[in-house]
């Protein structure tokens, strides 16, 4: 099917949280297992950028992971529903993504890595979740709906594409567009270049020193999250740390609202999906909430923002 014939409703698929909560909970823990493999093998990078996953044309990937003189990667394929482990010497293994417990997934992934000579030891409990059942003992989470997983990836793929456009407009320090398996969100973060006050910490099952290093500098951060808690629906968010006075009352695009529970601006995913131009709607939210944070926080916007070059896309 030609790209221009795909309907918006298919390009930005529906993803109601109540339709896949069990799969979400299971997949959250599976991505943590795979992400922790990358964490265990990769040199620390500021703000925990070394632990994230990245969107691909078929799912999510760790990117290259060092293991001695070899490298390997682990990919979630949400089209053929496989977990692929590939090494730099050509060795590879493939596991089906199917309904199975977190405990079984954990055991199989580590066993396949060991069989490839890529043995890794990871911290065997989830982070940023109230439930801290060790992966090896978690038989409660065992759902996998292939259609829901594919829909999630399609949302992430469209979001990644728009976030990349937004990221390109900033010349200051900016994170990659990356997927944090701890919080299960796709995010991009801009930095003012100034230090921030010490973060209070307190995130469930995450050391305070990790949180404080992550928020050691002033940020404006935006992302996509499938939803939960006080907001049980998929959403885009935007927040500032530290939050400057007036940020919560700034003028933002129609459909967005400030969440006093999360201390973030929220734009429901369905507002974007159902709009006449989802790309423009999302970009307006990203730019509007960033401008609110930067203006209220006194950022040097002239020095930090990209001057658009006419014809740059054609060169």
N, C-alpha and C positions, 0 to 999 in steps of 0.2 A: 504494500500500500504506500503510495506517495505521501511524503510528509505533509504536503499542503492539503491533503484530503482527510487528514485525521481531525476529528471534531475536538473542540476545546474540552468537552466533557471527558474525552478519552485521553487527551494529552495530560490534563490535570484530573486524575480520577478521584472519585469519592473515597473517603477513608474514615467512615464513622467509627469512633473508638469502641462503641459497644459491639461492633461487629467482629472485632478481632482481639479483644483484651487478653484472652488466654495465650494466643500466639505472640502477642506483643510481650507479655511477661516472660515467655520462654525465650523468644528471640533476643530480648534484652540481655539475658544471662549468657546466651550463646555468643553474642558479640563481645561481652566482657571477657569470656574465656579466650577468644581469639585476640582481642586487644591486649590482654595481659601477656600473651606470648610476645607481642611486639614490645611491650613495656619492659619485659625481662631481658631482652636482648639489645636494646637500643640506648645509646647515650642520652642522658638527660638534656632536654631542650627547654628553654624558658617557657613558662606558662603551660607546661605539660603537653607541648605540641608534638612530642615524640611518641605519644601513646595512641594517637587518633587513627581512625580509618578514613578512607576516601571513597567517594562515589565513582563508579566505573560505568561503562556502557552496558553492564549486565548485573551490577549489584554493588558490593562494597569490597574494598581490598585493604590489606595492611600496607601495601607498597613493599619494597625490598627490606628484608630484615637480615642483619648480619649474623652469621654463626661461624666463628672462626674465619677461615679463608673463603667460606661459601656464603651465599645469600639465598634466601627463600622468601616466598610470599604465601599468604593465605587469602583466598578470595571466596566471598559468598556470591554464588551465581543464582539470582532470583528469576531467571528465565528457565533454565534447565533444572534448577533446584538441586545444586550440588555445592559442596564445599571442596575447593581445589587447593592442594598444597603443591607448589612447584619450587624446585631447587635449581640453582645455577648450573649444576652439572647434568641437568636433563631429567633427573629423577622426579617423579610426581606421584601423587595419590589423590583419589577422589572419593568423597563420602556423600551419600545421598542426604539431602535435607528432607526430613520426613518427621512425622510425629514420633518423638522419643524424648525421654527424660533428660534434664540437664546433666544428671549423673552419667548417663550413657554417652551423651555427646562429649562431655569432659574426658571420659575414659578413652573414647575412640580417637579424639583429636590428639591427645598426648601420646597414645600408642602409635598412631601413624607417624607422628614426628620422630618418635624413638626409632621406628622401623626404617626411617630414612636417614638415620644417623644425625638427627637434628633435635635430640633430646633437650627439653626445656623444663625448668621448674618455675611454677608461677604461684602467686598468692591465691589460694584456693577458695576465697570468699568474695561475694559481690561487694562492690562499692556503691555508695550513693543510693542505696536501697535500705528501707527499714528492715526488711527480711535479710538476715545475714547467714542463712543456711549455707553451709559449705557446698560447693558445686558437686563434690563427690557423694553428697548425701541428699541431693535435691531430686526427689522422684515426684514431687507435686507438680512441677512445671514441665509439661510434656506435650504441648500442642504445637502444631505447625499447619497453618492453612496456606497452601501455595498461592492462592489468588490474593490473599491479604498481603503476603510478603512481596508479591510482584507489584501490587498497588503502592505499597510503601516505597519500594525502590523507584517507581515511576514518579512519585511525588518528590523524592529526594533528587532525582535526575533533573527535573524541571527547576527545582529550587536551587540546586547547585549552579545551573546555567545562569540564572538571574543573579545569584549572589556573586558569581565571577564578574559579571558586568559591574555590579556595585563596587566590588573590591578594586577594580581597575581604575576607579575614579579617585583613588587616594594615594598620595605619594609618601605619606608618613608611615611609621611602623604599622603593619597590618598582618593579621594572622592569615594562614591559608584558609580556604573554605574546607572545613573538615568535620568529621562525625565523631562526637564524643560518646563513647560507649557507656561511660559512667552515668550520664544523664540522658542518653539516647536522643541526642539532638544534633542537627547539622547547624554549624555556627560559623560566623565570620566576625572578627573583632578589630576595631580601629583603636589606636592609642594616641593620646594627646602629646606624649613625650615627657610628661611630668610624673613624679612619684605619687602614689596614692597612700592615704592613711591605712594603717594595718586593718585587714579584714577581721571581723570577729570570729570567723570559722563557724563551726557548728553544723556542717553538712553531714548527714548520717553516714557512718562507716567510711569516712574519708579523713585522713589526718589533717589537723588544722594547718600544719606547716605547708602542705600541698596547696590548700586554698589560699593561704596568705601569699605564697610565691606567685600563684596564678593572678592574684589581684594586687600585685605590688605596684602597678602603674595604672594611671587613669585610663578608663576604657569606655567606649561605646560599642556594645555588642548586640548582634541580632542573630536570630536563628529560627529554625523550624522544629517543632516538637509535636508528637502525636497527641499530647494532652494527658490530663489526669488531675486528681485532687479537685480543687475548686473550679477547674476549667476542663470538663470531660469531653473535649472535642479537639481535633487537630488545629494547630494555630502557629502563627508567626509571632515572635516576640522581639522586643528591643528594650534594652536597659542601659543605664549608665552606672559606673562605679568609680568614685563615690557619686551618688545621685545629687546633682546640683539643685538648689532651690529653684522652683518654678518648672522643673522638668515634667512633673506630673500634671501640669495644667496647660502645657503647650498646645498650640493648634496643630493637629495631625489629620491625615486624610480620613474621609468619611468611612465609617465602619470600624475604626479602631477605638479602643478604650483603654484606660489605665486601670490595671489590676492592683488594688490595695493589698491583695493576698500575696502576689508575687513581686510587687514593686517593679512592674514592667508594663510597657505598652503592649497590648495584645491586638492582633488582627486575625480573626478567625479564618482558617484556611478556606472555608466555603465562600467567604466574601471574595477572596482572590479567584477561586475556581469558577465561580458563577459570574464574574465580571466580564464586560465586553472585551477587555484586554488584560488578562491576568499578569502578564509581564509588567505593564505600566502600573497596574494597581499595587503590585508588590514593590516595585522600585520607588513609587511615591511614598509608601510606608517606610521603607528603609532610609530614604533620603530625608524625609520629614522628621523621623524620630532621631536620626543622627544629628540633624541641624539643631533640633531642640536641645540635645545633650551638649553639643559643641558650643552653641551660643550661650546657654545658661551657665556652662562651665568655663567660659572664657578661653576656649581653644584658639590657637593661631590658625584659623581656617585658610587664610591666604597662603600660608607656607605648607599646609598639609594636603590640600586638595589638588587634584590633577587638572591642569588646563587642557581641555579637549582639543585635539589636533584635527583640523578639517581633513577629511579624506583618509584618516589613519587606517580605517578598516579596509580600504581599497589598496593600500600600498603593499 
